[in-house]
């Protein structure tokens, strides 16, 4: 796919989508009463929102597995689904108490959307280089104290290891994909460690600055916290409804009332 046909979201579009989500969330929260989380509409919004928020996970799988012929298309789907999913989740929790474990999960979602959107806009060029880990060693100026012999040793180790990971791959562009992690997790881990060591030696993260150097990892850590919290919330309300109700009547759909 050439650059003219390459799907993309412009910085202006991302900011516009973010503004729409913020306006929609503010409007939902300011509505008198709001929608009860346990109501039919509230639960449907929660289910639809949670399904939409799985799109980023699919984006990661499709991108890292190499199954997608157009990763940018999946990136657009990931952004749009996340924005819409956020609005639906806000409808679900509008009338709920915020100082609760589910409130913390929502705070992680808000942080995820804001951090991802603003970094994509403010640091779009450098950020895209950092997200493409295979390009980590490009676009940075090497430090004057670089030990070239040690660096060459790391590169040679990567080339040797790559022969058993993916013989046809180019070391300069290779990054372990999902299939490599599943088939040879230890070798993939060692290759990733060597790549990180190479990046430190050439001063990649230092040259990029703290924001770029750690933004991808922070984004993934926030995402991990959010998805673990979301999973825990779903498990509790479906299977431990008695515990979640805390002695009150259970007025939402559930499977078992354990913990009552």
N, C-alpha and C positions, 0 to 999 in steps of 0.2 A: 504494500500500500504506500503510495507516494505521499509527500507532505501535503499536497493540495487536497487529497481525499482523506487525510488522517483526521478522525473525529477528535474534538478537543473542547474543553470548557475554558473560555477566556477568563482572565482575572476579573473583568467587569461582571461577567455572568456569575462567577462564584460569589462575589460580593453582593450582587443582587439577590441571589438565592439565600445567602446568609441573612440579609436584611428582611426578606420575606418571612423566614423562619422566626426571627426575633420578633417581628411585628405580630405574627400569628400566635406565638407563645404568649406574648404580652396580652393580646386580646382574649385568649382563652383564660388566662389567669385572672383577668379583670372582670370576667363574666360573673354576675351575681349567682352564688350557689355552686355553679359548675356542674359537671357530670359526675355522678357518683362512680368511683372505681369499680364497685360491685354490680352496677347496673348492666343491663344487656348491652347498651351502646358503649359503656365504658370498657367492658370486657372485650367486645368486638374490636374496639380501637386498640386495646392492648395487644390482642392476638395479631392483628394486621400490622401494627407497628413493630412488634417483635420479629415477624417474618421478614418485613422490609429491612430490618437492621441486620439480617443475616447476609445481605448483599455484600458488605465489605469482606466477610469471610470467604464468600464465593470468589470475590475479586482476587484475594490473596492466593486461593487455591488455583484459580485459572492462570494467574500470572506466574506463580512459582512452579506450576506443573508443566507449563509450556503447551497446555491444551488449547489456549485461546489464540486464534489467528489475529485478534485485534485487542490487545490489552487496554488501549485507550478507551475502547467502547465499554469495557467492563469497569474502567475507572469512572466514566460518566454515570453508568448505572449505579455504582457504589455511592457516588455523591448524591444523585437524585433520590435514591432509595433511602439514604440516611436522613436527608432533609425532610422527606415526607414522613418517614418513620418517627422522627422527632416530634413532629406536629401531632401525630396520633397518640404518642406516648404522653404528651402534655395534656391532651384531652382526657386521657385515662387518669392522670394523677392530679388534675386541677383542683379537685375538692379534697384531696388527701392531706394528711399531715406530712410536713416536709422533714422534720427532724426525726427521721426514722431510717432504718437500713435501706428501704426502697428509695428514700430521698437521696441517700448517698450514691446509689446506682444512677439516679437521674443526674446528679451533679457530675459524675464521671462522664456521662453521655454529653452533657453540655460542654464540659472541658474538651472532650474529644472533637466535637464539631468546631468549636472556636479555634482550638489549636491547629487542627488540620486545615481549616479554611484560611486562617490568617497567615500561616507559614507558607501555604501554597501560593498565596498572593504576594506577600512581602518578600519572600525569598524564593520566588518561583524558579529561577534559573539554577541557582546553587542547590536548592532543595531537590529538584529533579535529578541532579547528578548524584546526590547522596542517596536518594531512594533507589536509584539504579546502582546497586552495590558493585556490579561488574565494572562500573566506570569510576570506582572510587579512586583509582590511582591516576586519573587524568584530571586536568584542570587545576592542579595544585602545584605550587613551586616547592621543590625539595629544599630542606634546610642545608646550610653550608657545611654542617658537621656530619652530613650523611656518610655512613660507612658503606661504600658501594660494594665492597666484597661481601659484607654480611647480607646486604640486600640481594645480591646475586645468589647467595646461598639459599635465602628464603624462596626466591623465584624458582630456583632449580628444584627445591623440595616440592613446590607446588606442581611443577611440570611432571615430576616423577609420580606424585600422588594422583595426578589427573589421568595418568595412563590406566589406572584401575577404576577410576570414577567414571570418566567419559573420554575414551581414547580419541574421539574425533573433535573434541572441543578445543577452543583457543584459550590458553591460560590467561591472556590479557583481558578477555571478555567473559570468562567463565565465573559463574556463581552457583553453588549447589542449589538445585531445584528440588521440588517436593519428591520427585522420583528418586533422586540421589539420597535424600535423607531417609526415605523408606527402605531402600535396598541396602545402602551402606552407611548407616548413621554415624559410626565411629570415624570412618574415613572422611565423611562429609564434615563432621565436627572438627577434625584435624585440619582439613583444608580451609574451613572458615577461620580457624584460629591463625593459620598462616597468613590468610588474607588480612585479618585484623592487625597482625604483627607488621605486615608490609605497610599497611596504611599508617600505623604509628611511626614507622621508620622514616617514611617520606613526609611526615607531618601533615597528613591529609586533614585530620580533624582540627588540628591547631590552625592550619591555613584557612579552613572554612569558618572558623569562629565557633564559640560555644553553642550558639543557636542552631547552626547547621550541623555541627558535630554530634549533637545529642538529640536533635528534634525527632529523628526517625525512631530512636529507641524510646524516647518519652511517649511518642504517639502509640507505639506498640504496647508499652506498659499500661497506659491508660486504657487502651482497647482491651487488653487482657483482664484488667480489673473490672471493666464494665461487663464483659461477657460472662465472667465468673459470677458477678453479682446478679446479672439477669437470669442466669441458669438457676442460681440459688433461690431467687424470688419465685420463679416458675415452679420449682420443686416444692417449695414451702406451701404456696397457695393451692397447689393441686393435690399434694399428698399429705401435708401436715396442716390441713385447714383448721383443725381444732386448735392447734398451737397459734396459728395466725390470727384466729378470731379472739383469742385471749378471753374466753368466757362469754363473748357476745354471740348472737345468732349468726350462723354462716349463711350469708345471702349472696354468695357467688358460686359459679360452677366449680366443682371440685371432684376429685376421684376418691380420696379417702380423708377421714377426719382425724388422723393420728395426732397425738399430742394434746388432745382436748382434756 
